[in-house]
Amino acid sequence: MRNFLTIAVLGLLCGGCAIQPLRLDDCPKFASYTYALPDSGIVDDIHGDLSPPTVTERVGSAPNAAAPDSARTGLAARILRQRTQNGLIESGTPPAILMLSGGGQWGAYGAAFLEQVASRRDGALPPLELVTGVSTGAMQAIFAGQAMDGPERQKALSDLVAEYSITDESQIVKRDDTIGLIRYGAMARLGPLRRKIEDALCAGGDANDPCPRISALGSVHGPTVVVGFVDAVDGNFRYVILNEFAEQMKAGRLSPHQAQQCIAASVLASAAMPLFYQPVVIAKRTYFDGGARASVFEAAVERLVAPESLVAEAQTKRSPPMGPLLEMARQLPPRTVYVLRNGPTYPRSLAYKEVVGGIEAARRAYAIMVNQSEVSSVAAIRLSRPRDDLWLTSADGWDGKLPPDVSGDGAGSGCVAANDKAMFDPQFMRCLRGLGRLKASRPHPWHAIEKIELAP
């Protein structure tokens, strides 16, 4: 009640105050790089209750609406180029997709899991052709997308773990809590995270290569990296292909600084969950955390890079040498999808206490809704691909009995936060990293999601 009254009083005193979003203006053509993510067939059917003119009117009325994939080079074209230039079609290598969910501080689990599982020699994390990320998963995608496989990928994933090895919450967000809700429209500002992303993109740069991680994203020998967020105006899920910014930099059409700002803007947009993190405005347009619509990219990305989509794309480009390769593409094994849930799959509270009301109740309700979104997104993938291989890892087990060297308390309890109100608690994140390494070291690090047997 006290928190509610505080907010009410401050709201009355500051009725004319304007919310101060995080503005990123050094990527002025950002909207032109965004793609509208197509709905699945089931969702299309649900939308069918609206008459076509109404749907067209709604979509067409959105300012700065992204061009449809058919009008641009698009994801299918890049995947096709990538496969042919890397010999993946000729070798018959099964393509693999890694989907990275949101989760805030729980990303410490995913970072350590990826580093450990990639270091195994049994192919537990195969070469990746596509990496998608939302929120904290968008940050991870930059590093997971540095190389398809090999020492370059391993080094990048080790660097990723370092990004989640903080000593203080202020290294990621600037907490304002109740005052921040009034002044900035959120309890935490994202300035520290912005600097962290910018530094990561250009770490180790020199005069010849100012931003090595961006350059790596521009190589066709790395995976395609896709980051998703929600357009606050029309409410639609959109994505950018981070490699496009890198390719534009390589071609001289974007400066290193502009490419850095465009990629940082993409990741920050994907992390901007209303009320909790500062709103993000890119070139005068507001974006929300991608988790507001989909924790992982569900089936829509799969439709864009399915063999039939690649065939249609190549035929549109009229590339005669592609004929034999396209036939091989049709015969490739189905994609294997790996889903990294940066968090648990059940909504237990960190605090283990009764929640009465106010800000704590809002935080708890938010956590429950996010958890349901995460689980539903994975379920949607299984429904869209009922008989294909789908593998999952999550931070389930965080609150169980863990080895003392993982829990860090010498007693072998679960992961415990030093401050259960913190958004990023260093002690809790340290335990999550230990849990990630532990689960990635098991004989079978990925959990197989049961296939759905369809009736003949």
C-alpha positions in Angstrom: 0.0 0.0 0.0 2.9 2.4 0.9 4.4 1.8 -2.6 1.1 2.5 -4.3 0.6 5.7 -2.4 4.1 6.9 -3.1 3.6 6.4 -6.8 0.2 8.1 -6.7 1.6 11.1 -4.9 4.5 11.4 -7.2 2.2 11.1 -10.2 0.1 14.0 -9.0 3.2 16.1 -8.3 4.6 15.3 -11.7 1.5 15.1 -13.9 3.2 17.2 -16.6 6.5 15.4 -16.6 7.4 13.6 -19.8 8.8 10.1 -19.7 12.4 10.0 -20.7 13.1 7.0 -23.0 16.5 5.8 -24.1 16.8 7.5 -27.5 19.1 6.0 -30.2 19.4 8.4 -33.1 22.6 7.2 -34.9 20.7 4.5 -36.9 18.2 6.8 -38.7 17.1 4.2 -41.2 16.6 1.5 -38.6 13.0 0.8 -39.6 14.1 -0.1 -43.2 16.1 -3.0 -41.8 13.2 -4.5 -39.9 11.1 -7.4 -41.2 7.6 -8.3 -40.1 7.6 -11.8 -38.8 4.8 -13.8 -40.5 2.3 -15.6 -38.4 2.0 -19.3 -38.3 -0.8 -21.0 -40.2 -2.8 -21.4 -37.0 -2.6 -17.8 -36.1 -3.5 -16.8 -39.6 -6.6 -18.9 -39.2 -7.5 -17.2 -35.9 -7.1 -13.8 -37.6 -9.5 -15.0 -40.3 -12.4 -13.7 -38.3 -11.5 -10.2 -39.6 -12.5 -9.3 -43.2 -9.4 -8.9 -45.5 -10.0 -5.1 -46.0 -9.9 -4.5 -42.2 -6.7 -6.5 -41.9 -5.1 -4.6 -44.8 -6.2 -1.3 -43.4 -4.7 -2.0 -40.0 -1.4 -3.2 -41.3 -1.1 -0.5 -44.0 -1.8 2.3 -41.6 1.3 1.7 -39.5 3.9 4.4 -40.1 7.4 3.2 -41.1 6.0 -0.3 -41.6 8.7 -2.8 -42.5 8.8 -4.0 -46.1 7.6 -7.6 -46.6 10.2 -10.3 -47.0 9.2 -10.8 -50.6 10.3 -7.3 -51.4 13.7 -7.6 -50.0 16.7 -9.9 -50.0 15.4 -11.5 -46.8 16.3 -14.4 -44.6 15.7 -17.1 -47.2 18.2 -15.6 -49.6 20.9 -15.2 -47.0 20.5 -18.8 -45.7 20.7 -20.1 -49.3 23.9 -18.1 -49.9 25.3 -19.3 -46.7 24.6 -23.0 -47.4 26.0 -23.0 -50.9 29.2 -21.0 -50.0 30.0 -23.2 -47.0 29.3 -26.5 -48.8 26.6 -27.5 -46.4 24.2 -28.6 -49.2 26.8 -30.8 -51.0 28.0 -32.4 -47.8 24.4 -33.1 -46.6 25.1 -31.5 -43.2 21.9 -31.3 -41.3 21.2 -27.6 -40.6 20.8 -26.6 -37.0 19.0 -23.6 -35.4 19.7 -22.2 -31.9 16.9 -20.2 -30.3 17.8 -18.1 -27.3 15.0 -16.9 -25.0 14.7 -13.8 -22.8 15.3 -14.0 -19.1 17.4 -11.0 -17.8 19.9 -12.2 -15.1 19.0 -15.8 -15.9 21.0 -15.4 -19.1 24.0 -16.2 -16.9 22.8 -19.8 -17.0 22.5 -19.8 -20.8 25.9 -18.2 -21.3 27.8 -20.8 -19.2 25.7 -23.7 -20.7 26.7 -22.6 -24.2 30.3 -22.3 -23.4 30.5 -25.7 -21.8 28.3 -27.6 -24.3 30.3 -26.1 -27.3 33.6 -27.4 -25.8 32.4 -31.0 -25.9 33.8 -33.2 -28.6 30.7 -35.2 -29.2 28.8 -32.6 -31.3 26.4 -31.7 -28.5 26.3 -28.2 -30.2 26.6 -28.8 -33.9 27.5 -26.1 -36.5 24.8 -23.5 -36.5 23.3 -21.9 -39.6 20.8 -19.7 -37.8 20.7 -18.1 -34.3 17.7 -16.2 -33.0 17.5 -14.2 -29.8 15.1 -12.1 -27.7 16.0 -9.8 -24.8 18.9 -11.4 -23.0 19.0 -13.9 -25.8 19.6 -11.1 -28.2 22.8 -10.2 -26.3 23.8 -13.9 -26.4 23.1 -14.1 -30.1 25.9 -11.7 -30.9 28.4 -14.0 -29.4 26.9 -17.3 -30.5 26.8 -15.9 -34.0 30.5 -15.1 -34.3 31.2 -18.4 -36.0 29.4 -21.6 -37.0 31.8 -23.8 -35.1 35.4 -24.2 -34.0 37.8 -22.2 -31.9 36.4 -18.8 -32.9 33.0 -19.8 -31.6 34.5 -21.2 -28.4 36.4 -18.0 -27.8 33.3 -15.9 -28.4 31.3 -18.0 -25.9 34.0 -17.7 -23.3 33.8 -13.9 -23.8 30.0 -14.1 -23.4 30.4 -15.7 -20.0 32.6 -12.8 -18.9 29.8 -10.4 -19.9 27.5 -12.2 -17.4 30.2 -12.2 -14.6 29.3 -8.9 -13.0 30.2 -7.7 -9.5 27.4 -5.1 -9.2 24.0 -4.6 -10.7 25.0 -1.1 -11.8 27.2 -2.7 -14.5 23.9 -3.6 -16.4 21.2 -1.2 -15.3 20.7 2.0 -13.3 18.0 1.3 -10.8 15.5 4.1 -10.0 12.6 2.1 -8.7 9.6 4.2 -7.8 11.0 7.5 -8.9 12.1 5.9 -12.2 8.5 4.8 -12.9 7.5 8.5 -12.9 10.5 10.0 -14.6 11.6 7.4 -17.0 8.6 5.1 -17.3 10.5 2.2 -15.8 12.3 1.1 -12.7 15.6 0.8 -14.4 17.5 2.7 -17.1 19.5 0.9 -19.8 22.4 3.2 -20.2 24.9 0.8 -18.6 23.7 -2.1 -20.8 24.0 0.1 -23.8 27.7 0.9 -23.0 28.2 -2.8 -22.3 26.9 -3.8 -25.8 28.8 -1.1 -27.6 32.1 -2.1 -25.9 31.5 -5.8 -26.6 30.9 -5.1 -30.4 34.2 -3.2 -30.8 36.4 -4.9 -28.2 39.9 -5.4 -29.5 39.4 -3.1 -32.4 42.1 -1.2 -34.2 42.4 1.2 -37.1 42.1 -1.6 -39.7 39.2 -3.3 -38.0 37.4 -1.0 -35.5 34.7 -3.5 -34.5 35.9 -7.1 -34.9 32.7 -8.7 -33.6 30.7 -6.7 -36.2 33.1 -7.8 -38.9 32.6 -11.4 -37.9 28.9 -11.1 -38.3 29.5 -9.9 -41.9 31.2 -13.2 -42.8 29.2 -15.7 -44.8 31.1 -18.4 -42.9 29.2 -17.5 -39.7 25.5 -18.2 -38.9 22.7 -15.9 -39.7 21.8 -13.9 -36.6 18.3 -12.6 -36.0 17.1 -10.5 -33.1 13.4 -9.8 -32.4 11.4 -7.1 -30.7 7.9 -5.6 -30.8 6.8 -2.4 -32.6 5.0 -0.4 -29.9 2.8 1.3 -32.4 1.2 -1.6 -34.3 2.0 -4.3 -31.8 3.6 -6.6 -34.4 6.7 -8.7 -33.8 9.6 -7.6 -36.0 13.1 -8.8 -36.5 16.4 -7.6 -37.9 19.2 -9.6 -39.4 22.3 -8.4 -37.6 24.5 -9.6 -40.4 23.0 -7.0 -42.7 24.4 -4.2 -40.6 27.8 -5.9 -40.8 27.5 -6.4 -44.5 26.6 -2.7 -45.0 29.6 -1.7 -42.9 31.9 -3.9 -45.0 30.5 -2.3 -48.2 31.1 1.2 -46.9 27.4 2.1 -46.7 27.5 2.2 -42.9 30.4 3.5 -40.8 31.7 1.3 -38.0 30.0 3.6 -35.5 26.7 3.5 -37.4 26.8 -0.3 -37.6 27.6 -0.5 -33.9 24.7 1.8 -33.0 22.3 -0.2 -35.2 23.2 -3.5 -33.6 23.2 -2.0 -30.1 19.8 -0.5 -30.8 18.4 -3.8 -32.0 19.5 -5.6 -28.8 18.3 -2.8 -26.5 14.9 -2.7 -28.3 14.6 -6.4 -27.6 15.3 -5.9 -23.9 12.9 -2.9 -23.3 10.2 -4.5 -21.2 7.7 -1.8 -20.2 7.7 -0.6 -16.6 10.8 -2.6 -15.7 13.3 -1.3 -18.3 13.5 2.1 -19.8 11.5 2.5 -23.1 13.7 2.5 -26.2 13.1 4.9 -29.1 15.0 4.3 -32.3 14.7 7.0 -35.0 11.6 8.4 -33.3 9.9 5.0 -33.0 9.3 3.0 -29.8 10.0 -0.7 -29.5 9.3 -3.2 -26.7 11.0 -6.4 -25.5 10.4 -9.2 -28.0 9.2 -11.4 -25.1 6.0 -9.3 -25.1 4.9 -11.4 -28.2 7.2 -14.4 -28.4 10.0 -15.7 -26.1 11.6 -17.6 -28.9 10.8 -17.2 -32.6 8.4 -20.1 -32.8 7.5 -21.5 -36.2 7.6 -18.4 -38.3 11.4 -18.4 -38.8 11.2 -22.0 -39.8 8.7 -21.2 -42.5 11.1 -18.5 -43.9 14.1 -20.9 -44.2 12.3 -24.1 -45.1 13.6 -25.8 -48.3 10.6 -24.7 -50.3 11.2 -21.1 -49.4 14.8 -21.4 -50.4 13.8 -22.9 -53.7 11.3 -20.1 -54.4 13.8 -17.5 -53.5 16.4 -18.9 -55.9 13.9 -19.3 -58.7 13.0 -15.6 -58.2 16.6 -14.7 -58.6 16.9 -16.9 -61.7 20.2 -18.4 -60.9 20.8 -21.2 -63.4 23.8 -22.8 -61.5 21.5 -23.3 -58.5 19.5 -26.1 -60.0 21.4 -29.2 -58.7 22.0 -27.5 -55.4 18.3 -26.8 -54.9 17.5 -30.5 -55.6 20.0 -31.4 -52.8 18.4 -28.8 -50.6 15.1 -30.5 -50.9 16.7 -33.8 -49.7 18.4 -32.3 -46.7 17.3 -33.8 -43.3 14.9 -31.7 -41.3 16.4 -29.0 -39.2 17.3 -29.7 -35.7 16.1 -27.0 -33.3 17.9 -26.3 -30.1 16.1 -24.0 -27.6 17.9 -22.4 -24.7 15.4 -21.2 -22.1 17.3 -18.6 -20.0 15.3 -19.4 -16.9 13.2 -22.1 -15.4 10.1 -23.6 -16.9 8.0 -23.2 -13.8 7.2 -19.9 -12.1 8.5 -20.4 -8.6 9.4 -17.2 -6.8 13.0 -16.3 -5.7 11.7 -14.9 -2.5 9.6 -17.8 -1.1 7.2 -15.4 0.6 3.6 -14.2 0.4 3.1 -11.4 -2.0 0.4 -8.9 -0.9 0.3 -6.0 -3.4 2.1 -3.0 -4.8 5.3 -3.2 -6.9 6.2 -6.7 -5.6 2.8 -8.0 -6.8 3.4 -6.5 -10.2 6.9 -8.0 -10.4 5.5 -11.4 -9.4 2.6 -11.3 -11.9 5.1 -10.2 -14.6 7.4 -13.2 -13.8 4.4 -15.6 -14.0 3.3 -14.2 -17.4 6.8 -14.3 -18.8 7.2 -17.9 -17.7 3.9 -18.9 -19.4 5.0 -17.1 -22.6 8.3 -19.0 -22.5 6.7 -22.4 -22.1 4.0 -21.6 -24.7 6.6 -20.5 -27.2 8.4 -23.8 -27.0 5.1 -25.7 -27.2 4.3 -23.8 -30.4 7.5 -25.0 -32.0 6.6 -28.6 -31.2 3.1 -28.2 -32.6 4.5 -26.7 -35.8 7.1 -29.5 -36.1 5.4 -32.5 -34.5 7.9 -35.2 -35.6 11.2 -33.3 -35.9 14.0 -33.2 -33.4 13.5 -30.5 -30.8 16.0 -30.1 -27.9 15.7 -27.9 -24.8 17.7 -26.8 -21.9 16.5 -24.6 -19.1 17.6 -23.5 -15.6 15.2 -26.0 -14.0 17.0 -27.3 -10.9 18.2 -23.9 -9.7 16.4 -24.2 -6.4 17.3 -27.9 -5.8 20.2 -29.4 -4.0 23.4 -28.5 -5.9 27.1 -29.3 -5.4 28.7 -26.8 -3.0 31.0 -25.5 -5.7 27.9 -24.6 -7.7 25.8 -23.1 -5.0 28.8 -21.3 -3.5 27.5 -21.6 0.0 29.4 -24.7 1.0 26.1 -26.4 2.0 24.9 -27.5 -1.4 21.6 -25.6 -1.4 20.1 -24.1 -4.5 20.9 -20.8 -6.0 20.1 -18.0 -3.6 20.1 -14.3 -4.3 21.9 -12.0 -1.9 19.2 -9.4 -2.7 15.9 -10.9 -3.9 14.8 -7.5 -5.1 17.8 -7.1 -7.4 17.3 -7.3 -11.2 20.8 -8.6 -11.6 22.2 -10.2 -8.4 25.9 -11.1 -8.8 25.7 -14.0 -6.3 22.7 -15.5 -7.9 24.2 -15.2 -11.4 27.4 -16.9 -10.2 25.4 -19.9 -9.1 23.5 -19.9 -12.4 26.8 -20.0 -14.3 27.8 -23.0 -12.2 24.4 -24.7 -12.9 24.8 -24.1 -16.7 28.2 -25.8 -16.7 26.9 -28.6 -14.6 24.0 -29.4 -16.9 26.1 -29.0 -20.0 28.5 -31.6 -18.6 25.9 -34.3 -18.3 26.0 -37.3 -20.7 22.9 -35.9 -22.4 23.0 -32.1 -21.9 19.8 -31.4 -24.0 16.3 -32.6 -23.1 14.4 -34.1 -26.0 10.9 -32.7 -26.3 8.6 -35.6 -27.0 7.4 -36.0 -30.6 3.8 -35.9 -31.5 2.7 -39.0 -33.3 0.0 -38.1 -35.8 -2.8 -40.5 -36.6 -2.6 -41.9 -40.2 
